[in-house]
Amino acid sequence: MGIWRNCEGTTRRDCLKLGLGGAMLGTGFIDTLRLKGTAGDSANPLAKADRCILIWMDGGPTHFETFDPKPDAPAELRGEFDPIATALPGVHFSEHMTKLAAMADKFAMIRSIRHNQGNHGAGNHYMMTGSPPRIPVGCGAFVSFHPSMGSVAAHELPRPAGLPSYFSMPSMSRSGGPNFLGAKYAPFVVPDDPNSTSFQVRDVALPKGLTEDQFQHRSDLRRLVDRLPRIADQAAGDPVLAIDEYYQQGMNLITSPSAQAAFDIHKEPDEIRSAYGRDSFGQRCLLARRLVEGGVPFVTVYDGGWDHHSNIFATCRTRLPNWDNSVATLISDLDDRGLLDTTLVLALGEFGRTPKLSTLNGQTTAGRDHWANAMSVLMAGGGTPGGTVVGATDKNGYSAVERVLSPENFVSTVYTKLGINPDKMLYTPQGRPTHLVSDPTPITELMG
């Protein structure tokens, strides 16, 4: 599998090497459990969903070549692809979105979100958190001024038995961390490729060469040692006692049937695996379905490589059919299993792309640059009315002009559907009050 690289030169491999807001990136299960506390367990009766799959299209996907084609725009703006009809009269997608077009009555499309953060770092933060950056942020920055949607979901929703509450595959988005909520609400990152025949998640299997009986024997031996008096056993806040708790959870995880079942993608029927697509992205979508099926509240499928400053048409011509197939299959599979009503599916990036094709030294590079005035966001499930199109951009795709919405409205919609009050007041470790979302107004057309 190739390494996706954005225009600032940061790769997702770099992401695994960087700290963010005190969070740990790419920790193993036992390390994650050591940091993880018990999330709030109070259920909101208004919740339409209790799980969410976020397909993060890192780099900024083009709205022209996906869900908002502009066939009446001048040739230098509209691009090479033709529009196609969808299942909704008068609504068109771009020509390579065939499967999603045929099932457009199953999901909603938001065409009118816009903001003023036209670089990767700031745009990523705004769309991932619903909070604009507090200071100017460069394209390559990893920024965390506010908790991400995934971390908030892990904090607010009940934790599943035997599994962490928040996953990100194969890496974490630059603003996908917990900020002041603390590292126990950081995502557990699964960097391995589920499309590989040797796919196995670290820390969810016995070490090689160790049988189950040997593992149990060593666990029994540890329990005997743990009975020995410790100098600090009676001291308040003894960290050893906390380590013991998380060690036990880690051992339970290794032998947890729910963890084993969720990650054993090889047990999926061949026809299901093939339906999702036998590539890394398709199999991660399938793994995300298995995780939410196991009760995980929030799963991010990090899908890099959408920063198309050049060669956009050749790249999309190859990539979009597979992407379209995998996302359409995920929505259909959740629906067939009776999970779509309670599982929210999102697909978006940090912004859209420029109407005008980019140039270098006066020559067209057949690409589009960053553009935060217009973008397309897919939302399915969790009570979202299918066949809904919210807002519109102008005839040339320059800007959202009808039912103009903000990232705050989008994130508030996600929280409301998950039964989380977007107007909730959180407190930093220093006691500073912080609204979850500054404008807690959800998108009413999507609430069902």
Order of alpha helices (4+ residues) and beta strands (2+ residues): alpha-alpha-beta-alpha-beta-beta-alpha-beta-alpha-alpha-beta-beta-alpha-alpha-alpha-alpha-alpha-beta-alpha-beta-beta-beta-beta-beta-beta-beta-beta-beta-alpha-beta-beta
